[in-house]
Amino acid sequence: MDKNYMLKAIEISKLGSGFVNPKPLVGAIIVKDSKVIGQGYLKNFDSLSAINMAINSATESLDNSTLYINIESDFKELLETNIKNVVVGTLDPIKNGQEIETLKTNGISVTLGILKEECEELNEIYIHYSKTNTPFVFTKWAMTLDGKLATKTYDSKWISSDDSLKFVHHLRQQVSAIMVGENTVKQDNPMLTTRLEGIKISNPLRVILSKYGDLPLDSNIFKIDKDKKTLILCSSKIQKSKEKEILKTGAKILKFEEKNGHLDFKDIITALGNNNIDSLYIEGGSAVLASAFESKIVNKVYAAVAPKIIGGKNAITPVSGNGIEKMRDAIVLNKVSHEIIGNDVIIKGYIS
């Protein structure tokens, strides 16, 4: 039964997705006599803790009850209750077991590691950011069965099925920032917002890679309000007049020194991490993805393969750049899995 209750804790923790960054997703379940009598989750960055919410929602006395929680947390609220058993999915890399020892010192029984892998994947963003102070970076693209991102005329709407597009918006909901390059802005004029029905929406910060700010000012990314914000990453050599035009839209600018004529991705993720950006979703285009892989800053890859064929040697592939010369040097994903969404196959894997 421990696994079932931990799965419940994992599921309710996801209700905080998009609102707690850079804190972890936390879900807490209180069980007594094989019945859930209280539950809670971290709703947003400044809200009551999941444990506090679970305690406050309890419908019965907490005597002889057990708390299930997906990640080690501050357990001080528990010390004031009669809960004597705690089941924890995984350790918090910052607390590193200190809170577990506090529970044991106060006579509370602790079981650690129930659904550990699932709990760690749930909070892979938080765990990575806590250890490195740089964002967890993942990429996602949709391609045809013959590996094309768009036709030779740059038409790409829509390769994916409707269900696959919904999957993309769930990814956007999870992250602090989403990135595309200036060519994607010019060709597709994307909104880069989260569009989902039936849940509260969190829009990621729109991060645009544009070395000299060569962007149409009527683009959707410059439609800015309290819920939709944009950051332009550019060279320190950007013209002052162009910089002023961009700033007038309400967008922010972050400038970098060029290295070999390019903006360095390692400099970028360091700067984003220092600005409390714990996660970065790189959505395109192919040149930006190539630079990200060449810089070795990508942690996770999603690829949606649609059962369509375009053909054409000039059709666009997901990752451009110079490419790798020898197959033995190819980037190999590990912990690979897949699922079928609509008619598409979503492949997921990690880069060590």
Steps between C-alpha positions, in 0.01 A plus 500: 500500500796734559551532123135586437503780754830631369355504148215709640751740655681527166178569313375778727845661505461562125221748574777743589673455164611834359437695819760382752827545307775495613357298791416130461160351425376363832195288577403366844241235592394408854364145535326341797344155512559460125310820425625839379398754765700800378698619203685806379745630243725799451274734303746776420836639604363687803217271610462283809700179487344179372531351850324796659216478248466126556488543879244782476279292270499190724149368561597287801745494788859459386570234763651185348504652151774493235621786283608427140707767327689482171809697610672583827361825639505722805321276749469743790116501473501122553679529833193673642265215399449137594613370162761235580568350158634676191564353154732709278559447129844657466745732673520871434856569371521816712365351823687176425333290769520754782122521528478120504741490795290761680196276469688197630643699790144588600384138498331502160543191282622577147487287186711641219518420128146394407470563122836677517557512122153638431543762772838604364369534144209707628746749649790460258489875433527589869769238570716615208463869581574442870825325414624723217321837525442468124170419332400147408496517119285293274418516132194392309425483132242342273620334183368284219579132459784597266650736757381839371408798717346698212469491124751667268272810510525502884137392545464303824134544601410251611725196512366384836151380586270708722568266792874540451462880498321478836798305630723794400288739701527276805878523461477878485295497819787333689786734421625844594610597150456402137754589230498543123732678260426812298443301180213311664348832607526635145370189325233372739415804716429271799321613815702262723223497760329213680157416365316232696138467599367419845805592707665815626763608249860605559682660207878450489733792446552531124874505431606602149852449371569794269860613476429851375130532584389460139138426586168634361355720773145394409582135581283310747793473741475876553140474621598543863291529817514380860452138388716502187860620524789493254878505537727564202850351513733702282857608443658786690557643151128556436428846362372742762210601278389139462536443874277800576233379256486161668491643852205724403291186441542398864739217422821463699846461351794296625828570321799268457850532366542317172734202479623415150214708364232314698312521827628223725232266635695430816506872577128511430396221736727637773330839470151347492578292809617812682162654416305216669417324174506135604390349167533580131299343220672554163235471232705602196605567239751258360801734529423575865461129574831427328676761715340362815618146426846616396528689831402184692242679712200279411378257769192345342352454154141457383437417135153456350501286187193541280398236241552740210761519225620824340815410311734749337869553565434868581227431754591613852633254758462553877870552573717682248855633550810323376395167645712209619736333254525149648208288620708392799488861620122533477310625804340195661194530722455279805200400709300516177124448505211572267127544497241531227297822509238528228672369188845616613776319688661712771855386572664616825859456611778654706850619419748405770 
